[in-house]
């Protein structure tokens, strides 16, 4: 029997009662889904932006020469 007479042992005071602690929580910036050659950053609004580090050839625009 415990001290309060209920027959149940209270959980230790240092343990979280079913809550997710910051150590157990997943990270906010996961590395999954990243492609090689991509730079990922966030702007001041927290929106994620991906930029390619591989230079692309210039687009061919304009009329065809005949």
C-alpha positions in Angstrom: 0.0 0.0 0.0 1.2 3.5 -0.7 1.1 6.4 1.7 -2.2 7.8 0.5 -4.1 4.5 0.9 -5.2 4.1 -2.7 -2.9 1.2 -3.4 -1.4 3.0 -6.4 2.1 4.3 -6.6 2.3 7.9 -8.0 4.7 8.5 -10.9 8.1 10.1 -10.1 8.0 13.9 -10.1 10.8 14.2 -12.7 9.0 12.1 -15.4 6.6 13.7 -17.8 3.1 12.1 -17.5 2.5 11.0 -21.1 3.7 14.2 -22.6 6.3 14.4 -25.4 9.4 16.1 -24.2 11.7 18.2 -26.3 14.3 15.5 -26.3 11.8 12.9 -27.7 10.2 15.2 -30.3 11.1 15.1 -33.9 13.4 17.8 -35.3 11.8 20.7 -37.1 14.2 20.7 -40.1 14.3 17.1 -41.3 16.9 16.2 -43.8 14.7 13.7 -45.7 13.6 14.6 -49.2 16.7 16.7 -50.0 18.2 16.3 -53.4 21.9 16.6 -54.0 22.9 19.9 -55.6 20.0 21.8 -53.9 20.5 24.5 -51.4 17.6 24.9 -48.9 17.1 28.0 -46.8 14.3 29.9 -45.2 13.3 33.5 -45.8 12.3 35.9 -43.0 8.7 34.7 -43.1 9.9 31.1 -42.5 9.0 29.9 -46.0 11.3 27.3 -47.3 13.2 28.0 -50.5 15.2 25.6 -52.6 17.7 26.8 -55.1 19.7 24.6 -57.5 23.5 24.8 -57.3 23.9 23.2 -60.7 23.9 25.9 -63.4 21.3 25.5 -66.1 21.9 26.3 -69.7 20.2 29.6 -70.9 16.7 29.2 -72.3 16.5 29.5 -76.1 13.9 32.2 -76.7 12.9 34.2 -79.7 12.1 33.4 -83.3 13.8 30.8 -85.4 16.0 32.1 -88.1 14.8 30.9 -91.5 
